[in-house]
Amino acid sequence: MSWIVQNHINNRLRIHTKADIESDEFNDLILIEKAIEELRKKELLTKEQVDLLKNATDKGFPESFIIESGKSKYVLSKEYSKICERLAYYLGGYFTDDGYLSYMKKKYALDEDKVSILKDFIKSEYRHKIIRKKAKNGYKQ
């Protein structure tokens, strides 16, 4: 799974609406969208997989898309994760989970405990939620 790729695709409408060309988030999304086009041209992504990416939102998949595809939310979610992982490895580095953790560790001078907390968060079921409350250990969750 690639948390950063999924997060950007889920929030692409918000990111495109802002259209802040100075933002890393916007530039990352452009790179991801370019990779999707390249993989489609190389026939490494099918039209159905591209449609799946286009229909993903921060709230999951629209009910109309679920009905149209004839697949359950669970199946669509599994396929979506696999496609995002393929995109992450195609892009490499920062876009993979390990690359992103290395980037964050270096950028913010994080110790191993904080990197471990971040790793646990991006692999948890709450990985797409906004961190709001302080946990018992003093870090926000």
FIROKOL-152738 format. One line per field, with one value per atom (N, C-alpha, C): residue number from 0; residue in three letters; x, y, z. Coordinates in steps of 0.1 Angstrom, whole numbers, always signed. Each point is the difference from the previous one (the first is absolute). Example, Ala and Ser with C-alpha at 12.3 -4.5 7.8 and 13.67 -1.06 7.14 Angstrom:
nr (0, 0, 0, 1, 1, 1) .
rest (ALA, ALA, ALA, SER, SER, SER) .
east (+132, -9, +9, -4, +9, -8) .
north (-57, +12, +12, +11, +11, +11) .
up (+78, +0, +0, -7, +0, +8) .
END
This chain:
nr (0, 0, 0, 1, 1, 1, 2, 2, 2, 3, 3, 3, 4, 4, 4, 5, 5, 5, 6, 6, 6, 7, 7, 7, 8, 8, 8, 9, 9, 9, 10, 10, 10, 11, 11, 11, 12, 12, 12, 13, 13, 13, 14, 14, 14, 15, 15, 15, 16, 16, 16, 17, 17, 17, 18, 18, 18, 19, 19, 19, 20, 20, 20, 21, 21, 21, 22, 22, 22, 23, 23, 23, 24, 24, 24, 25, 25, 25, 26, 26, 26, 27, 27, 27, 28, 28, 28, 29, 29, 29, 30, 30, 30, 31, 31, 31, 32, 32, 32, 33, 33, 33, 34, 34, 34, 35, 35, 35, 36, 36, 36, 37, 37, 37, 38, 38, 38, 39, 39, 39, 40, 40, 40, 41, 41, 41, 42, 42, 42, 43, 43, 43, 44, 44, 44, 45, 45, 45, 46, 46, 46, 47, 47, 47, 48, 48, 48, 49, 49, 49, 50, 50, 50, 51, 51, 51, 52, 52, 52, 53, 53, 53, 54, 54, 54, 55, 55, 55, 56, 56, 56, 57, 57, 57, 58, 58, 58, 59, 59, 59, 60, 60, 60, 61, 61, 61, 62, 62, 62, 63, 63, 63, 64, 64, 64, 65, 65, 65, 66, 66, 66, 67, 67, 67, 68, 68, 68, 69, 69, 69, 70, 70, 70, 71, 71, 71, 72, 72, 72, 73, 73, 73, 74, 74, 74, 75, 75, 75, 76, 76, 76, 77, 77, 77, 78, 78, 78, 79, 79, 79, 80, 80, 80, 81, 81, 81, 82, 82, 82, 83, 83, 83, 84, 84, 84, 85, 85, 85, 86, 86, 86, 87, 87, 87, 88, 88, 88, 89, 89, 89, 90, 90, 90, 91, 91, 91, 92, 92, 92, 93, 93, 93, 94, 94, 94, 95, 95, 95, 96, 96, 96, 97, 97, 97, 98, 98, 98, 99, 99, 99, 100, 100, 100, 101, 101, 101, 102, 102, 102, 103, 103, 103, 104, 104, 104, 105, 105, 105, 106, 106, 106, 107, 107, 107, 108, 108, 108, 109, 109, 109, 110, 110, 110, 111, 111, 111, 112, 112, 112, 113, 113, 113, 114, 114, 114, 115, 115, 115, 116, 116, 116, 117, 117, 117, 118, 118, 118, 119, 119, 119, 120, 120, 120, 121, 121, 121, 122, 122, 122, 123, 123, 123, 124, 124, 124, 125, 125, 125, 126, 126, 126, 127, 127, 127, 128, 128, 128, 129, 129, 129, 130, 130, 130, 131, 131, 131, 132, 132, 132, 133, 133, 133, 134, 134, 134, 135, 135, 135, 136, 136, 136, 137, 137, 137, 138, 138, 138, 139, 139, 139, 140, 140, 140) .
rest (MET, MET, MET, SER, SER, SER, TRP, TRP, TRP, ILE, ILE, ILE, VAL, VAL, VAL, GLN, GLN, GLN, ASN, ASN, ASN, HIS, HIS, HIS, ILE, ILE, ILE, ASN, ASN, ASN, ASN, ASN, ASN, ARG, ARG, ARG, LEU, LEU, LEU, ARG, ARG, ARG, ILE, ILE, ILE, HIS, HIS, HIS, THR, THR, THR, LYS, LYS, LYS, ALA, ALA, ALA, ASP, ASP, ASP, ILE, ILE, ILE, GLU, GLU, GLU, SER, SER, SER, ASP, ASP, ASP, GLU, GLU, GLU, PHE, PHE, PHE, ASN, ASN, ASN, ASP, ASP, ASP, LEU, LEU, LEU, ILE, ILE, ILE, LEU, LEU, LEU, ILE, ILE, ILE, GLU, GLU, GLU, LYS, LYS, LYS, ALA, ALA, ALA, ILE, ILE, ILE, GLU, GLU, GLU, GLU, GLU, GLU, LEU, LEU, LEU, ARG, ARG, ARG, LYS, LYS, LYS, LYS, LYS, LYS, GLU, GLU, GLU, LEU, LEU, LEU, LEU, LEU, LEU, THR, THR, THR, LYS, LYS, LYS, GLU, GLU, GLU, GLN, GLN, GLN, VAL, VAL, VAL, ASP, ASP, ASP, LEU, LEU, LEU, LEU, LEU, LEU, LYS, LYS, LYS, ASN, ASN, ASN, ALA, ALA, ALA, THR, THR, THR, ASP, ASP, ASP, LYS, LYS, LYS, GLY, GLY, GLY, PHE, PHE, PHE, PRO, PRO, PRO, GLU, GLU, GLU, SER, SER, SER, PHE, PHE, PHE, ILE, ILE, ILE, ILE, ILE, ILE, GLU, GLU, GLU, SER, SER, SER, GLY, GLY, GLY, LYS, LYS, LYS, SER, SER, SER, LYS, LYS, LYS, TYR, TYR, TYR, VAL, VAL, VAL, LEU, LEU, LEU, SER, SER, SER, LYS, LYS, LYS, GLU, GLU, GLU, TYR, TYR, TYR, SER, SER, SER, LYS, LYS, LYS, ILE, ILE, ILE, CYS, CYS, CYS, GLU, GLU, GLU, ARG, ARG, ARG, LEU, LEU, LEU, ALA, ALA, ALA, TYR, TYR, TYR, TYR, TYR, TYR, LEU, LEU, LEU, GLY, GLY, GLY, GLY, GLY, GLY, TYR, TYR, TYR, PHE, PHE, PHE, THR, THR, THR, ASP, ASP, ASP, ASP, ASP, ASP, GLY, GLY, GLY, TYR, TYR, TYR, LEU, LEU, LEU, SER, SER, SER, TYR, TYR, TYR, MET, MET, MET, LYS, LYS, LYS, LYS, LYS, LYS, LYS, LYS, LYS, TYR, TYR, TYR, ALA, ALA, ALA, LEU, LEU, LEU, ASP, ASP, ASP, GLU, GLU, GLU, ASP, ASP, ASP, LYS, LYS, LYS, VAL, VAL, VAL, SER, SER, SER, ILE, ILE, ILE, LEU, LEU, LEU, LYS, LYS, LYS, ASP, ASP, ASP, PHE, PHE, PHE, ILE, ILE, ILE, LYS, LYS, LYS, SER, SER, SER, GLU, GLU, GLU, TYR, TYR, TYR, ARG, ARG, ARG, HIS, HIS, HIS, LYS, LYS, LYS, ILE, ILE, ILE, ILE, ILE, ILE, ARG, ARG, ARG, LYS, LYS, LYS, LYS, LYS, LYS, ALA, ALA, ALA, LYS, LYS, LYS, ASN, ASN, ASN, GLY, GLY, GLY, TYR, TYR, TYR, LYS, LYS, LYS, GLN, GLN, GLN) .
east (+8, -8, +9, -5, +7, -9, +3, -9, +0, +12, +0, -7, +1, -7, -15, -5, -14, -5, +7, -4, -2, +9, -1, -11, -2, -11, -13, -1, -13, -3, +10, -3, +3, +0, +4, -10, -13, -9, +3, +3, +4, +13, +10, +13, -1, -8, -1, -8, -10, -8, +9, +9, +10, +10, +4, +10, +12, +5, +12, +13, +5, +11, +13, +0, +12, -1, -12, -2, +6, +7, +5, -11, -11, -12, -5, -1, -4, +10, +12, +11, +0, -1, -1, -11, -12, -12, +2, +7, +3, +8, +11, +9, -8, -9, -8, -9, -7, -9, +8, +12, +9, +3, +3, +4, -12, -12, -12, -1, +1, +0, +10, +13, +11, -3, -5, -3, -12, -9, -12, +5, +9, +6, +8, +7, +8, -9, -13, -9, +3, +5, +3, -12, -9, -12, -11, -11, -12, -9, -9, -10, -8, -3, -8, +8, +13, +8, +1, +2, +0, -13, -11, -13, -2, +6, +0, +7, +12, +8, -8, -7, -7, -12, -6, -12, +3, +13, +3, +0, -6, -1, +4, +1, +3, -11, -11, -12, -2, +10, -2, -4, -9, -5, -14, -5, -14, -8, -12, -9, -3, -1, -3, +12, +12, +12, +0, -4, +0, -10, -12, -11, +5, +6, +4, +11, +9, +11, -4, -11, -5, +9, +8, +9, -3, +3, -2, +10, -3, +10, +13, -1, +12, +9, -6, +8, +6, -8, +5, +12, -2, +10, +13, +0, +11, +7, -7, +5, +7, -7, +5, +14, +1, +12, +12, -4, +11, +4, -9, +3, +9, -4, +8, +14, +1, +14, +8, -6, +7, +5, -9, +4, +12, -1, +11, +13, +0, +13, +5, -10, +4, +7, -6, +6, +13, -1, +12, +2, +11, +4, -10, -2, -10, -14, -4, -14, -2, +10, -2, -1, -6, -1, +14, +9, +14, +7, -2, +6, -5, -14, -6, +4, +2, +5, +14, +8, +14, +0, -8, -2, -4, -10, -5, +11, +7, +10, +11, +4, +11, -5, -12, -5, -3, -5, -4, +9, +11, +10, -7, -8, -8, +9, -3, +8, -8, +6, -6, -14, -2, -14, -10, +3, -10, -3, +11, -1, -9, +2, -8, -15, -3, -14, -6, +8, -5, -2, +8, -1, -13, -2, -12, -13, +1, -11, -4, +10, -3, -4, +2, -4, -13, -5, -12, -13, -11, -13, -4, +7, -3, +9, +7, +11, -5, -13, -5, -8, +1, -7, +10, -6, +9, +3, +13, +4, -5, -7, -6, +3, -1, +1, +14, +4, +12, -2, +9, -1, +6, +0, +5, +15, +7, +14, +5, -10, +4, +0, -1, +0, -14, -3, -13, -4, -13, -5, -11) .
north (-12, +12, +12, +10, +13, +11, +4, +10, +13, +5, +13, +1, -11, -1, +0, -9, -1, +13, +7, +12, +11, +1, +10, -3, -12, -4, +3, -4, +2, +15, +8, +15, +8, -6, +7, +11, -1, +11, +12, -2, +11, +6, -8, +5, +8, -6, +7, +13, +1, +12, +11, -3, +10, +4, -10, +3, +8, -3, +8, -7, +6, -6, +0, +7, +0, -11, -7, -10, -13, -7, -14, -9, +1, -8, +0, +13, +1, -6, +3, -5, -15, -6, -15, -6, +7, -5, +0, +11, +1, -12, -3, -12, -13, -1, -13, -1, +11, +0, -3, +6, -3, -15, -6, -14, -9, +4, -7, +0, +12, +1, -9, +0, -8, -15, -4, -14, -5, +9, -3, -1, +9, -1, -13, -4, -12, -13, +2, -10, -8, +7, -6, +3, +9, +2, -1, -6, -2, +13, +1, +11, -1, -12, -2, +4, -2, +4, +15, +6, +15, +6, -6, +4, -1, -11, -2, +11, +4, +11, +13, +2, +13, +1, -11, +0, -1, -2, +0, +14, +1, +12, -2, +11, -2, -7, -1, -7, -14, -5, -13, +1, -9, +1, +3, +8, +4, -13, +0, -11, -3, +10, -2, -8, +3, -7, -15, -2, -14, -8, +6, -7, -3, +10, -1, -10, -1, -9, -15, -1, -13, -7, +8, -6, +6, -7, +5, +11, +8, +10, -7, -11, -7, -4, -5, -4, +12, +11, +12, +6, -1, +6, -8, -13, -9, +3, +1, +3, +14, +10, +13, +1, -8, +0, -6, -11, -6, +10, +7, +10, +11, +5, +10, -5, -12, -6, -1, -4, -1, +14, +10, +14, +5, -4, +4, -6, -13, -6, +5, +3, +6, +14, +8, +13, -1, -9, -3, +11, -2, +9, +4, +13, +7, -5, -6, -4, -14, -8, -12, +3, -9, +2, +2, -9, +1, +13, +3, +13, +12, +0, +11, +1, -11, +0, +5, -4, +5, +15, +5, +14, +8, -5, +7, -1, -11, -1, +10, +2, +9, +15, +3, +13, +6, -8, +4, -5, -6, -6, -8, -10, -9, -11, -3, -12, -13, -11, -13, -2, +5, -2, +7, +13, +8, -6, -5, -7, -12, -7, -12, +3, +11, +5, +4, +7, +4, -12, -10, -12, -8, -1, -6, +7, +13, +8, -2, +0, -1, -14, -10, -13, -4, +10, -3, +2, -4, +2, +15, +8, +15, +8, -6, +7, +12, +1, +11, +10, -2, +10, +11, +11, +12, -2, +2, -2, +12, -2, +11, -1, -11, -1, -4, +3, -5, -13, -9, -13, -1, -11, -1, +2, -4, +1, +15, +9, +14, +4, -10, +3, +1, +8, +1, -13, -3, -11, +4) .
up (+0, +0, +0, -7, +1, +5, +12, +7, -8, -4, -6, -14, -8, -13, +3, +9, +3, +5, +9, +6, -11, -9, -10, -10, -4, -9, +7, +12, +8, +1, +1, +2, -13, -12, -12, -3, +3, -3, +8, +13, +8, -4, -4, -4, -13, -10, -12, +1, +9, +3, +5, +9, +5, -11, -8, -11, +4, +12, +5, -6, -11, -6, +8, +11, +9, +10, +1, +10, -4, +9, -3, -3, +7, -2, -15, -5, -14, -10, +2, -9, +1, +12, +1, -7, +1, -7, -15, -5, -15, -4, +8, -3, +0, +10, +1, -13, -3, -12, -13, -1, -12, +0, +11, +1, -4, +4, -4, -15, -6, -15, -7, +6, -6, +1, +12, +2, -9, -2, -9, -15, -4, -14, -2, +11, -1, +2, +2, +2, +13, +10, +13, +10, -5, +7, -10, +4, -9, +2, -10, +1, +13, +4, +12, +13, +0, +11, +1, -12, +0, +4, -4, +5, +15, +5, +15, +7, -5, +6, -1, -11, -2, +9, +4, +8, +15, +4, +14, +6, +12, +7, +14, +8, +14, +8, -6, +7, -6, -8, -6, -15, -4, -14, +0, -10, -1, -2, +5, -1, -15, -8, -14, -7, +4, -6, +5, +13, +5, -8, -2, -8, -14, -6, -14, -2, +10, -1, +3, +7, +4, +11, +7, +10, +13, +11, +13, +4, +10, +5, +4, +6, +5, -12, -10, -12, -7, -1, -6, +8, +13, +9, -1, -1, -2, -13, -11, -13, +0, +6, +1, +7, +11, +8, -9, -7, -9, -11, -6, -10, +6, +11, +7, +3, +4, +3, -13, -11, -13, -4, +2, -3, +8, +13, +9, -4, -3, -4, -14, -8, -14, +2, +9, +3, +9, +9, +9, +10, +8, +10, +10, +1, +9, -1, -11, -2, +6, +4, +7, +15, +8, +14, +6, -3, +6, -4, -13, -5, +7, +2, +7, +15, +6, +14, +1, -10, +0, -2, -9, -3, +13, +7, +12, +11, +1, +10, -2, -12, -4, +1, -5, -1, +14, +9, +14, +11, -4, +10, +10, -4, +8, +6, +12, +6, -4, +3, -4, +6, +12, +7, -8, -4, -7, -14, -7, -13, +2, +11, +2, +2, +7, +2, -13, -9, -13, -9, +1, -8, +4, +13, +6, -5, +0, -4, -15, -9, -14, -4, +9, -3, +7, +8, +8, -8, +6, -7, +0, +9, +1, -9, -9, -7, -8, -4, -7, +8, +13, +9, +4, +3, +4, +15, +3, +14, +8, +11, +8, +15, +6, +14, +5, +12, +6, +6, -3, +6, +14, +7, +13, +0, -11, -1, -4, -1, -3, -15, -9, -14, -4, -11, -5, -7, +0, -8, -9) .
END
